[in-house]
């Protein structure tokens, strides 16, 4: 369909070229201009002119969707799940529609964190001026004052924001699998304080200001005839540019620029900032991290920059399909040793939950998350992670540090890991 439509669009140009070529030398300039036009037209972009407007609702109700009692997104009238291909053969338009819905989902999850989980939204940087770009995190009331336990949640990269593991799961499956809410609620029920990081909120977007170029006619040093000639050329150039733009970008979207948030311009910066200003200041004796995908890389970077502080405060770290790499990130020997003893990575695998999975990297043990889908690893390993944290806390309590040797700690740690699920045996890497 797209080929025939584009042919119809270009047919008048081809006919004009044929007619011009039958004329004399004076028509050569027009032929060159038309050839130039054809070379500049992108047929894929040209098809945008037949798209419906990129104007979408800004509420779930406007999209005619709602979450049911099971946390599943369903059409209000039909009860059907979300349909991506709302309009056939208009992939770009469908993708824009999906992204617009995703932004609404993000705001919806923020509301759930505050209303259902009773978390507070905290603006960062903490000393931001009124005019500078800002981000935010979420914390429980007792996050900084709980003397016992604090849980810190870090999602992966991409479009997800605070409180989410995967937008795709929220839209196509349910809130439990796609959000951090089950982790937050259970953590609070078990007496943890909670901090939810927002590592992908690194900048705000504002419309790019239009640059006004001073007209050449303002130059009083040039002869009037020359100025008129230059102005004529400038107007013709603008006319051609506007003509090309009509075809190149008929659904003209605003040009945006990014203003980065101070000390939070990347997930790694964000993790260090929240550690320095919140986690390190908390009263909790035991801090636990749950970090998914790129969140695991951000945690390792935090360890590299704040090694001593992390070791003194963090009891255990649960990674879910983490993409960290101790070699590429240049994590030192002492960090790798600490990770082997205090971290566990639940990775995507077709093996049963908690089954040991081999790794070529000399860092933390890897076990199966019970799913081969990357985005589901946090949700599928949910019960095992809490068991891992409980046993890590008990092991720390029952083994006083002054009388504990490095070897006895490792033996105790291996017993703890081998007890996860009651069915796995994890092989630890020798100390390099």
N, C-alpha and C positions, 0 to 999 in steps of 0.2 A: 504493500500500500504506500509506504513512504517513498519508494522509487517513482512510482507513477505520479504521485502528487508533486514531488520535486521537479519532475520533468515538465509538468504543466506550468509550474512557476517559472522555470527557466526558458520555456519555449519562446515567449516574446523576445527575450534577449537574443536567442539564437537566430530568430527570424530577422531581427534588426541588424545583426552582424552580417547576414547573407546579403541583405539589401545594401548595406554600406559598402561591402566589398565590390559590388557591381558599379559603384560610383567612381569618381576620379580621385586624384591624389589628395584633394582637400578633405576627403573622408577618412584618411588614414589615422588621423588623431582620434577621431571618434571610435574607430575600430580598436585602437590601442587601449582606450579607456574602458571599453566593454570587456576586452580580454582581461584587463586588470581587475575589473569587477568580478568576473567569473572565477579568477584565481583566488580571490579573497573570500568568496562565499563558502562557508562550511555548511554542507547539506544537513548535518545533524543539528547544527544551531538554527538553520533555516526552518526546520520543522517546528521550532518553538513557537513560531507565529500562529500555529493552529492549536496551541495549548489553551485550556481554560485559564483564567487568571489565577495567579499564585496567591490567592486570598482565602485563608483557612480560618475556621473558628478558633477562639482562644479559651474555650472551656470544653470539658468532657461532654457536657450536655449539648453543646453546639455540634460536636461530632456525632451525637446520638449514641454515645457509649457510656457505660457505667460499670463499676466493679460490683459483682454479686456477693452473696454471703460467703462464698468460698474464695473470695479475692481474685476472681477471674474477670477479665475485661470482656464484656458482652454488649452486643447491640441492644439498645433499649427496646426496639420494636420487634426484631426478629429473634433475639436471643443468641445470635450467631457470634463466633469469635471474630476478631479483627481481620479484615480483608485488605491485604496490601494492594493487590491489583484492582483498585476501585474502578479505574478506567483502562481499558485495553489499549495496548500500543502506546501508552504514555508513561514510560518508566520514570522519566525525570519528574513529571508532575506527581506521580504516585510516591516517589521518594521524598519530595518536598512535603507532601501531605503527612507521610510517616514521621518526618522530622518535626513537623508542627505539633503532631500528637505527642511526640516524645518530650517536647518542652513542657507541655501541659502535665504529663506524667511526672516530670521532675518536680514541678511545683506541688503536685498532689502528694508526693512522697514527703516533701518538706513539711507539709501540713500534718501528715500522719506522725512524723517524728515529734512535732510539738504537741499535738492534741492527744494522740493515742499513746505515745511513749513518754510524754511529759518531759521532753528534753528542752533545753534552752538554746536559742540561737545566739551565738557569740560572734560579734564582728571582729575581723582582723584586717590589718595590723591593729594591735590593741591601742596604739597611740596615733591612729590615722587621723588626719585632718578631715574636715567636713567635705572638702572638695576632691580629695584623692581617691583613686579606685580602691574598693574594698572587697573582701571575701568574707566567709564565715564558716564556723564549725558548729557542731551541736554537742551539748554536754548534759549529763544528768545533774540534778541539784547537788548531789554529794560527790561529784567527780573529783574535786580538789580536796575534799575533807574526809572522804571515806578512809579510815586508817588501815583497812585490810586489803581490799582488792579493787583494781581498776582495769577495765577492758577497753582497748583501743582498736577501732575498726578502720581498715584502709582498703578502699576498693581499687580496681584496676584502671587502665587508661581508657581513652575514648570519650564517648558522650555521657557516660554515667557521672552522677554527682552524689553528694553525701546521702547515705541511706540506701544506695542501690548497689547490687552486684552486677546485674545485667538488664538493660532496657528491654532487650528482646524477650527475656523471660517474663518480665512484668506484663508486656503487651500480649504475648502469645500463650503464656502458661498461667502464672498467678503471682500474687504479691509475696507469698511465702518464699518461693524459690528465687525470685528476682530481687528482693530487697533484704536489707540487714535487720529488718524489724524483728524476726524471730530470735536472732542473736541478742538484740537489745533487750527484749522483754524477758528472755530467760536469764540473761546476765543480771538484770535488776531483781528478778525473783530470787536469785541465788546470792544476792548481797553485793554485787559488783557496782562500783561507779562506772560510768560509760562516757567515752569521748568518741565522737564520730568525725573522722577527718573528711576534708573536701578537696583532695589533691588536684583535681582537674579544673578547679575554678581559679585559673591563673591570670585572667585579664578580663576587662570589660570591653565591649565593642561600641564604638561611636561612629556616626556617619563621617566619612572623610570630607573635610572642608573643600569647597570648590576653589580652585586657583584661578584668579582673574589675571589674565595676561594683558599687560599694557599695550594698547594699540600703537602700531608704528606711526600713525598719523600724529601722535603726540611729540614725535621727534622734530623739533623745529630746525635742526641742522640740515635736513634733507630738502632738496627741491620739491616743490609741490607736485610736479609731474611724476617724480619717482615715488613719492608717498602714495599717490593715487594708484600707481601701477602695483605697488606692494599690497595695498589694501584690497585691490581686486583679486590678486592671487590668493590672499588670505581667506577672503570670502568664498572663493571657488573651492579651496582646500577644505574649509569647514563644511561646505555643502556636500562634497563627496564623502567626507567622514560621516556625516549624519546619515547619508544615503546607505553607506555600508553598515552602520550601526543598526539601522532599521531592520536589516536582515540578520546581522550577527547576534543581536540581543533584543528581540522584540519584547520579551518579558523582562524589561530592564529592571534590575535589582539595584538597590542602593549600594554604593561602594563604601565599605566599612574599614576602619582602622582599629588596631588593638592597643589598649593602654594596660600595660602589665601592672600587677599588684605588687607592691613593695615587699620584698623578702618572701614572696609566695609565687614567684613567676614560673615555677615548675613543681611537679609532684615531690621531687627530692627536696627542694627549698621549703616547701610547705611542711613536710614531715619534720624537718629540723626546727622550723619556726614553732610548730605546735609543741614539740618536745621542750624547747627552751622556755616557752612562755606558759605552758600549762602542765604537761606530763611531769616534767622535772620538778615542778613546784607542788605537785600533789602530795598528800599525806600517805598514800597507799604504800604498804610494805611490799605488796606483790602486784606488779603490772604485767598484764597479758596482752599480746597483740594477735589479731586475726588480720592477715594481709593476703589479698587475692591478686594473682597475676602480676601486673606492674607494681602493685602495692608492696610485693615482696622485694622487688628491686629497690624501692624507696626505703624500706626498712633496712636493708643491707647498707645502703648509702648512709643512713642515719647512724648505724653502728660504726661505720668507718670514721665518721666525723665526731661521734660522741661515745667512743668505745667504753671508756671507764664508767661513765654515767649510766649507760645502758646496762652494762654488766651488773652494776650495783643495785639496779632498780627492777629490771625485768626478770620475771621468773620463768616464763615460757612463751614461745611464739608458734602459732599455728599458721602455716602458709598453705594456700590452696592454689595449685597449679602455678606456682610462682615462676616468673621469668628471670629471676636474678641469676647472675653468673659471677661466682667468687673470683674467677680468673680475670674476666674482662673488667670487673669493678675493682680489681686489685685489692681484695680483702686479705689482710695479713693472716699469718699462722694462728695468732691468738684468737682472732675473730672466727676463723674456721673451726677451731677447737670448741669455742663457746657454742657455736651453732650446732655442732654435732651432739652436744650434750643438752641443749635447751630448746631446739627447734624440731619441728616435724613438718614435712611438705606432703599434703594430700594431693596427688596428681591425677590427671585424667587417665583412666585405665579401664579395660574391660574386666579386670580381675575383681573379685569380691572386695567389699569395703575393708580397709585396714590390712590388706595383703601387702607384704613387702615388695617394693619395686626397685630394681637395681638402678644405679646411677654412676656415670663416669666422673662426676664432680665430687671432690672431697669435702662436702659441707654437711648439711643436715640429712637425716634419713628420709626416704621417700616411701610413702605407702599409697595404695589405691584409694581414690575417693569413691569408688563404686560406680563410676560413670566415665564414659569416654568423651563426654561433652565438656569442654573447657569451662563454659559459663555456669555449669551446674555443680562444679566441684565444691563450692562453699556450702551449698544447701545439702548436698548428699553426705558431706562429712560432718554436718552439724552436730549430731550426738557424740561422735568420736572426739571432736574438738573439746567439748565441755568435759568429757571424761579425762582427756589428756591434761587439761588445766587443773582439774580437781586432784588428780594423782600427782602432778608436779608440785602443787601447793602442799599436799600432805608429805611428799618426800622431803621438801625443804624444811617443813616443821619438825619432822621426825629425825632429821640429820643435822645437828648443830654444826655450824661452820667451823668453830675453833678445833673440834676433834675430828673433822672429816678430812681424809686424805684425798688427793686427786683420783687415785685408783678406786677407793671405796665409793666416791661420788659417781664415777663412771659405771661401776657395777650396779649401783642402785638405779642409775638412769636407764641402763639396759633392761633391768627387771621391769621398770615402769613402762618402757616402750613395748616390751614383749607381752605385757599384760593388756595392751589396747585391744579390745574386742575379744581377748582370750584366745586368739588364734594366729597371731603373727609372730615371726621371729625376724628381727631386723639386724642385718650385719653392719657393724660400724666400721668406718675406715680407720686404718692405723694412723697414729699421729705422725705427720710428716716431719 
